[in-house]
Amino acid sequence: MNIWYALVDLLPFEWAQPGSMFFMKNALLAVLVITPLFGILSTMVVHSRMSFFSDALGHSAFTGMAIGALCGFHEPTWAAVVFAIFFALLFNLVKRRSALASDTVIGVFSSTAVALGIFLSTLNGRSFTRFNALLVGDILSVEPAKVGLLALILLLVVGLWLASFNQLMLSAVHPALADSRGVRVFWQETVFSMAIAVVVTLSMTWVGLLVINSLLVLPGAAARNVARNMWQYHLFSLLGAILAGVAGLMTSYYAGGSAGAAITLYLAVWFALTFLVWKK
């Protein structure tokens, strides 16, 4: 972290002065780690038509936090991670074994997860207000250890993406053809779902449950408007997520608003601009 602080000290901002406002410097590093994760995963979410699934994962992560708090865990985030992974596995299993459409299965799981989370968090007359911070998020509260964990997850996701990108794309476009080519579609979808579950759960407390789904949809949706090939598709999604993340953090600091909401608004503007370019 000392190397990072030394680099940030070179920036021309008052919060970047040496020996001060380490929370802002940690938040900037977190943004530079989180937004590439969302940029990479967003292309697969949009291409696989899993936009509502990421939203359902956010609800399951909230339920996991409620379970962890009810069990008295000092760090309920890990209970949320485990529950979100279980949720992703169960969803893929039910979707594969059921004749229902994917959006119907997602609706069943999402509504069940949020209802269970609200019930557990208010059990025995408990107040729901202690979970209000999860809805909005606070990226300024990020700790260096959590940033390091997200950096490790970023490396793992990039490795997963490089190793199985073609299989994931083929599974999303034509599952039957992927099966005939020897691709294990179920396990490809399951591993990808688990990656989304972990990223959503760990970043929920900083970005906010209300807007976290948009961060998994808007970068890829905007990139798809202007990209002419797969390379541009992923590049534009990655750059759009990073630029919106940095701009949103700066806006949040100077305007005093939610960082997650500010990042989402910048991504919405980015989507509108790319849509206009595509129409032209």
N, C-alpha and C positions, 0 to 999 in steps of 0.2 A: 504493500500500500504506500510505502514511503516514495517509491518511484512514481506512482500515480499522482500523489500529492505534489511532487516536484514538477511534474508536467502541467498539472492544472494551475499551479502558481504562476505560470507564464501567460495565462489568459488575461485579457484586459477587462476583468470584472471585479467589482468590489468584494464579492464573495470568494473570489479566487486568491485573495491576499494570503501570504504565507502564515501558517499557524492559526487560521480562523475558519469558521463555518465548514467544518469537516462533514457535517450532515449533507450539505449541498454537493460537495465533491463526491461523497459516496453515492448520492442520488444520480449524479451524472454518469458515474461508472455503471451503476445498475441499469440506467437507460440504454447505455451502449452495449450491454449484455442482453437485456430483455428484448429490445426491439429487433435485433437480428433473429432471435428465436421466433418471434411472431412473424417476421417477414418470410422465413423459410417455411414454417408450418402453414402459413396462410395460403401459399400456392397449392399445397396439397388439400387443404380444407375446401377451397373454392373449386378445385378441379374434381374432387371426390364428392362434391355436393353434400358436405358435412357441416354446413354453417350452424344449423340448429343443434347438432351434436355437441359442438364446443360450448354452446350456451347451457346445454343439459349438464355438461361436465362441471361448469361453474356452480350449478345448483348442488351437484353431488359433493363438491368440495366444501360448500357451506355446511352440508349435512355432516360431513366428516369432522369439521371444526366443532360443531355442536356435540358430536359424540366424544371427541377428545376432551372438551371442556366438562362434559358430564362425568367422564371417567376420572377427572382430576389431573389430567396430564399437564405437566409444566409447559410443554410445547405441543399444543393441539394440532399444529400444522402437519405433523407426521401422521397423525390419525387421519387427517383429511387426505393426504397423499395415498395412504393405503386404501381408504374407502373409494377414492376416485379411480384408482387402478382396478379395484374389484368391480366398480360400476362399469368401466369400459369393457372389461372382460365379459361381464354378464350381458351387456348390451349387444356385443358382437355375437355372442352365443344365441341369444333370443332372436336377433335379426336373421341369423343364418337358418335357424330351425323353424321360423315362423313364416307364414305366407303374407303377413301384413307388410304394408309399405314402410320404408325406413322412417318417413316423417311421423307415421303413426306410432311406431315403436319409440322414437325419440320423445314424442309427446307424453307417452305413458311413463317413461323413465324420468323425464324432467319434472312432471307434476308430482310424481311420487316422491322424488328426492327433495323437492322444496317443501312439500307438506311434512315430510318426516323431519327435516331440519328445523322448521318452525315449531313443530310439536315438541321436539327434544329440547330446544333452546328455551321454551316457555314452560317446561315441565315443573310441577310443584310451585307454580306462581312466580317462576324466575322472570326477570326483566329481559326483554329482547334488546334493550338499548346497548348492551355490551357488545353486540354484534353489528352495531350501526357502522363501525369503522370499516368493516369488510365490504359494505355496499359502495363506499366512496373510495377507500384506499388512501394511503399516505406514503408516497415513495420517499419522503424525507426521513422516514424512520428506518430505512433499510440499513442493515448491519454489514460490515465488510465480510464476515463469514458467509452470510447468505449470498452475497455477490459472487464469492468464490465458488459456491455450490452451483449457482446458475451458470457460471462460466464453464464448469465441468459438464453440466447438462448440455450447454451449447455445443461443446466439442462432440459429445455423444450423438446429438441430433444431427450434426453435420456428417459424422461418420455413417450414421444410419441412412441419411439422405444420399450420400455418395455410393453406398454399398447396394442399396435396393431401390434406387430412383426409378429405373425402367420397370421393375416389377410392380411398384406402387402405381405408376401411371397406367400400366396395362390393366391392372386389377380394377382401377377406377373407371377406365373407359369401357372395358369389355371383360367382365369377370369370367364368363364362360370360355372365352378365348385364352385368358390367362391360365385357367385350369387345364386346358388342353395342351398348353405349352409347359406344363410342369410347375407352374407358379402356385405356391401355397397361399391362396387368396385369403383364407381365414386368418392365418398367422401374420400375413403382411398387414392386414387391416387391424389386427389386434395390437401388434407392436406399435403401429402408428397411433392408434387410439391411446395406448398407454403413454406415449411420448406427449401427446396433447394433454392428457390428464395431469401428468407431473408438472408441466410448464404452467398450466392454468392454476393449479393448486398453489404452487410456490409463489407465483406472482400476484395472486388474488389480493393479498393484504396490502400490496403497494399500488396496484393499478385500480382496483375496485371491481366488485362483482357485477355492478350494473353496466359497465362499459367493456369488460374484458372480452366479450364475444366479438365486439366490433373490431378489436385489435387483431383478431384472427380471421377477419373477413375482408376488411377494407383494403389492406395492402395488396392482397392477391387480386381482388376485384378491380382495383385501380390499374394494376399492372396489366391485367388481361385486356383492358381497353386499348392500350397502345402498343403492346408487345407484338412483334411479328414472328417470333420463334420462341422456343423454350428458354434459351439463354437469356433473352431480353425479359421474358416473363419473370424469371426468378431475380434477375438483377434489379428491375424496376420495383419489384415487391420489397426487396431487401433495402434498397436506397430510400424508398418512400417511407418505410417503417422507421428507419434510423433518423432521417431528417425530421419527420413529424414528432418523434420521441424527444429529440433535443429541443426543437422549437416549443413543444408542449411544456417541457420542464422549465424553460426560460420564462415562458408566459405565466406559468403557475407561480414561479418565484416572485416575479414583479407585480403580477395582478392579484396574487393571493387566492387563487382558485385551485380546484382539484387538478392535479397533474394528469391523471388518467383521462378526465373529461377533455382537457386541453389537447392532449395527444389525439384523442378520437376526433375532435373538431378539425384539427389540421389534416388528419387522414380523410375526413369527409370532403374537405376543400380539394385535396389532392385527387380524390375520386371524381369530383365534379369537373375539375380541369381536364383530366384524362378522358372523361366522357365527352366533353365538348370537342376535344381534339379528334376522338374517334368519329363523332358525328360529322365533323368537317371533312 
